[in-house]
Structure formats: structure tokens, C-alpha cells
Amino acid sequence: MNSDVKVYSLSTCSHCKSTKKLLSECNIAYDYIDVDTLVGDERKAIIEDVKKVNSRCSFPTIVIRDKVIVGYKEKEIKEALGIHGS
């Protein structure tokens, strides 16, 4: 992952889908990992990564540079991205 924005998500999560949609609509480049589609050691490693920034390991977990946002919080996401307005 080499973007400033990382999304740890679940493929079936409506809040995760909303987060990705918001980022796309704002033309924000982001990397995402659908944690539930991973298996074995790869899945364990990513879950450990998520726990480092969100001890509850809930989704979506969004990392924008050094800010962590848990859940679909449009206002907080836009603020962290420096997007103002609606």
C-alpha cells in the first residue's frame, strides 16, 4: 500500500462500501483491503495491523496519513482529507 489513505474493510459491510464510494466521489486515491477475503497468515497479519490502530478491530478502519477514523463518519473523513463544505 502506498497511498496516504488506507481503508481496512469487509466486503459485505455497507459502511465500508459507503466509505469507498465517498473517497471515489471525492477523487481521493486510496488503498483498501477487504479483510474477510483474506485467508491464513495473510489475514492474521492484516488483522494485527488493524489492531495497532484500532484495538477493537472494527470496520471500516480508515487511516488518513496519521489520523485514524473508525466507522463511516463522512464529516471526519472529509476534514482529515482537507475537504470542506457539504
C-alpha positions as CSV (number, residue, x, y, z in Angstrom):
1,M,0.0,0.0,0.0
2,N,1.5,3.3,-1.0
3,S,-1.4,5.8,-0.8
4,D,-1.9,8.3,2.0
5,V,-5.3,6.8,2.6
6,K,-5.8,3.2,3.6
7,V,-9.2,1.5,4.3
8,Y,-9.4,-1.8,6.1
9,S,-12.9,-3.1,5.3
10,L,-15.2,-6.1,5.0
11,S,-16.5,-6.9,1.5
12,T,-20.1,-7.3,2.9
13,C,-20.1,-4.2,5.1
14,S,-22.4,-1.3,4.0
15,H,-20.5,1.3,5.9
16,C,-17.3,0.1,4.3
17,K,-18.9,0.4,0.8
18,S,-20.1,3.9,1.7
19,T,-16.6,4.8,2.7
20,K,-15.1,3.6,-0.5
21,K,-17.8,5.4,-2.5
22,L,-17.2,8.7,-0.7
23,L,-13.5,8.5,-1.3
24,S,-14.1,7.7,-5.0
25,E,-16.6,10.5,-5.4
26,C,-14.1,13.0,-3.9
27,N,-11.4,11.7,-6.3
28,I,-9.2,10.5,-3.5
29,A,-6.7,7.8,-4.3
30,Y,-6.8,5.1,-1.7
31,D,-5.8,1.6,-1.0
32,Y,-8.1,-0.9,0.6
33,I,-8.1,-4.4,1.9
34,D,-11.2,-6.5,2.3
35,V,-10.1,-8.3,5.4
36,D,-12.8,-11.0,5.1
37,T,-11.5,-12.1,1.7
38,L,-8.0,-12.9,3.0
39,V,-7.0,-16.3,4.4
40,G,-4.4,-17.8,6.7
41,D,-1.3,-15.9,7.7
42,E,-2.1,-13.0,5.4
43,R,-5.4,-12.5,7.2
44,K,-3.8,-12.8,10.6
45,A,-1.1,-10.3,9.7
46,I,-3.6,-7.7,8.4
47,I,-5.8,-8.1,11.5
48,E,-2.7,-7.4,13.6
49,D,-2.1,-4.3,11.5
50,V,-5.7,-3.1,12.1
51,K,-5.4,-3.8,15.9
52,K,-2.3,-1.5,16.0
53,V,-4.5,1.5,15.0
54,N,-7.9,0.2,16.2
55,S,-7.8,-2.1,19.2
56,R,-11.5,-3.1,18.7
57,C,-10.6,-4.2,15.2
58,S,-13.9,-3.0,13.8
59,F,-14.7,-1.9,10.2
60,P,-14.2,0.2,8.4
61,T,-10.9,1.4,9.9
62,I,-9.7,4.3,7.8
63,V,-6.1,5.6,8.1
64,I,-5.6,9.0,6.5
65,R,-1.9,9.9,6.9
66,D,-1.5,9.7,10.7
67,K,-5.2,10.0,11.6
68,V,-7.4,7.0,12.3
69,I,-11.2,7.1,11.8
70,V,-13.3,4.1,12.8
71,G,-16.6,3.8,11.1
72,Y,-18.3,5.7,8.3
73,K,-18.0,9.3,9.5
74,E,-18.3,11.5,6.4
75,K,-17.6,14.8,8.2
76,E,-14.5,13.4,9.9
77,I,-13.2,11.8,6.8
78,K,-13.6,14.9,4.7
79,E,-12.0,17.0,7.4
80,A,-9.0,14.7,7.6
81,L,-8.7,14.9,3.8
82,G,-8.9,18.7,3.9
83,I,-12.2,18.7,2.0
84,H,-14.6,21.5,3.2
85,G,-18.2,22.0,2.5
86,S,-21.1,19.6,2.2
